[in-house]
Amino acid sequence: MEFNGTFIVAFISFIIFTFIMNIILYKPINDIVEKRKKYIDDNYDEAKNNAQKTKAILQDRKDKLSKAKFDAKEQVDKEVNSAKNKKDEITSNAKKQAKENIEAQKLQTLSESNQAKDALKGEIKGLAQLISDKFLNPDEKITEVDNAIVDKIMQE
């Protein structure tokens, strides 16, 4: 193998070609590849941050829903207890009112019964006189009535 001028020219041509190819072709391609890599890395980082934000938002939502459910349950329990207490109070008042009405009716009935008995006692003397006049002696008048006997007969 012989070294002559062609070899040196081919060597220099190769170096110049490599240098020109580097400037014209490889460097722009490398710049594009670098920009694309940077774009992908930036988007990846942004997606990662968005995923973390989404996770935080979902956790916050979950916490708020849990708190809302707890508050709603607490409010429902409070309303149920309030309604139960109100029901108990109304029932108690109704029972008390019913007892009072029953007692008032008993007293009224007793009073009416006593009034009726007193009216009958007053009429007994007149009835006894009428019976005496019809069956016994019309000239004899009944002067007094034994209330003890009348009470005993009325109780039977």
C-alpha positions as CSV (number, residue, x, y, z in Angstrom):
1,M,0.0,0.0,0.0
2,E,1.3,3.3,-1.0
3,F,0.7,6.7,0.5
4,N,0.4,9.4,-2.0
5,G,-1.4,12.7,-2.4
6,T,-4.7,11.1,-3.2
7,F,-4.8,9.6,0.2
8,I,-4.2,12.9,1.9
9,V,-6.8,14.7,-0.3
10,A,-9.3,11.9,0.5
11,F,-8.5,12.2,4.2
12,I,-8.9,16.0,4.2
13,S,-12.1,15.7,2.1
14,F,-13.4,13.2,4.6
15,I,-12.7,15.6,7.5
16,I,-14.2,18.6,5.7
17,F,-17.2,16.4,4.7
18,T,-17.6,15.3,8.3
19,F,-17.4,18.9,9.5
20,I,-19.9,20.2,6.9
21,M,-22.3,17.3,7.6
22,N,-22.0,18.1,11.3
23,I,-22.9,21.7,10.7
24,I,-25.7,21.1,8.1
25,L,-27.2,17.8,9.2
26,Y,-26.1,16.4,12.5
27,K,-26.2,19.6,14.6
28,P,-29.8,20.5,13.6
29,I,-30.9,16.9,14.1
30,N,-29.2,16.9,17.5
31,D,-30.9,20.3,18.3
32,I,-34.3,18.9,17.3
33,V,-33.7,15.7,19.3
34,E,-32.6,17.8,22.3
35,K,-35.7,20.1,22.0
36,R,-38.0,17.1,21.7
37,K,-36.3,15.5,24.8
38,K,-36.7,18.7,26.7
39,Y,-40.4,19.0,25.6
40,I,-41.1,15.4,26.6
41,D,-39.4,15.9,30.0
42,D,-41.3,19.1,30.6
43,N,-44.6,17.5,29.7
44,Y,-43.7,14.5,31.9
45,D,-42.9,16.8,34.9
46,E,-46.1,18.7,34.3
47,A,-48.2,15.5,34.0
48,K,-46.6,14.3,37.2
49,N,-47.4,17.6,39.0
50,N,-51.0,17.5,37.6
51,A,-51.3,13.9,38.9
52,Q,-50.2,15.0,42.3
53,K,-52.6,18.0,42.2
54,T,-55.4,15.7,41.1
55,K,-54.6,13.3,43.9
56,A,-54.7,16.2,46.4
57,I,-58.0,17.4,45.0
58,L,-59.5,14.0,45.1
59,Q,-58.4,13.5,48.7
60,D,-59.8,16.9,49.6
61,R,-63.1,16.0,47.9
62,K,-63.1,12.7,49.8
63,D,-62.5,14.5,53.1
64,K,-65.2,17.1,52.4
65,L,-67.7,14.3,51.4
66,S,-66.8,12.4,54.5
67,K,-67.3,15.5,56.7
68,A,-70.6,16.3,54.9
69,K,-71.9,12.8,55.5
70,F,-70.9,13.0,59.1
71,D,-72.5,16.4,59.5
72,A,-75.6,15.2,57.7
73,K,-75.8,12.1,59.9
74,E,-75.3,14.2,63.0
75,Q,-78.0,16.6,61.8
76,V,-80.4,13.8,61.1
77,D,-79.7,12.2,64.5
78,K,-80.3,15.6,66.1
79,E,-83.6,16.0,64.2
80,V,-84.7,12.5,65.0
81,N,-84.0,13.0,68.7
82,S,-85.8,16.4,68.6
83,A,-88.8,14.8,67.0
84,K,-88.7,11.9,69.5
85,N,-88.6,14.4,72.4
86,K,-91.4,16.4,70.8
87,K,-93.5,13.2,70.3
88,D,-92.8,12.2,73.9
89,E,-93.8,15.6,75.1
90,I,-97.0,15.7,73.0
91,T,-97.9,12.1,74.2
92,S,-97.3,13.1,77.8
93,N,-99.4,16.2,77.4
94,A,-102.2,14.2,75.7
95,K,-102.1,11.6,78.5
96,K,-102.2,14.3,81.1
97,Q,-105.1,16.1,79.3
98,A,-106.9,12.8,79.0
99,K,-106.5,12.1,82.7
100,E,-107.7,15.5,83.5
101,N,-110.7,15.1,81.2
102,I,-111.5,11.7,82.7
103,E,-111.2,13.1,86.3
104,A,-113.4,16.1,85.3
105,Q,-116.0,13.7,83.7
106,K,-115.9,11.5,86.8
107,L,-116.5,14.6,89.0
108,Q,-119.2,15.8,86.8
109,T,-120.9,12.4,86.7
110,L,-120.6,12.1,90.4
111,S,-122.0,15.6,90.8
112,E,-124.9,14.8,88.5
113,S,-125.5,11.5,90.3
114,N,-125.6,13.3,93.6
115,Q,-127.9,16.0,92.2
116,A,-130.2,13.3,90.8
117,K,-130.2,11.5,94.1
118,D,-131.0,14.7,96.0
119,A,-133.8,15.4,93.5
120,L,-135.1,11.9,94.1
121,K,-134.9,12.3,97.8
122,G,-137.0,15.4,97.6
123,E,-139.6,13.7,95.5
124,I,-139.7,10.6,97.7
125,K,-141.7,12.4,100.3
126,G,-144.3,13.4,97.7
127,L,-144.4,10.0,96.2
128,A,-144.8,8.3,99.6
129,Q,-147.7,10.7,100.4
130,L,-149.3,9.9,97.0
131,I,-149.0,6.2,97.6
132,S,-150.3,6.6,101.2
133,D,-153.3,8.6,99.9
134,K,-154.2,6.0,97.3
135,F,-153.7,2.8,99.2
136,L,-153.9,3.7,102.9
137,N,-155.5,6.6,104.6
138,P,-155.8,9.8,102.6
139,D,-156.2,11.9,105.7
140,E,-152.8,11.0,107.2
141,K,-149.9,13.2,106.2
142,I,-146.2,12.1,106.2
143,T,-144.2,14.5,108.2
144,E,-140.7,13.3,108.0
145,V,-138.7,10.8,105.9
146,D,-135.8,8.7,107.3
147,N,-132.9,9.6,105.0
148,A,-130.9,6.5,106.1
149,I,-133.5,4.1,104.8
150,V,-133.9,6.1,101.6
151,D,-130.1,6.1,101.0
152,K,-130.0,2.3,101.7
153,I,-132.8,1.7,99.2
154,M,-131.2,4.0,96.5
155,Q,-127.8,2.2,96.8
156,E,-129.4,-1.2,96.1
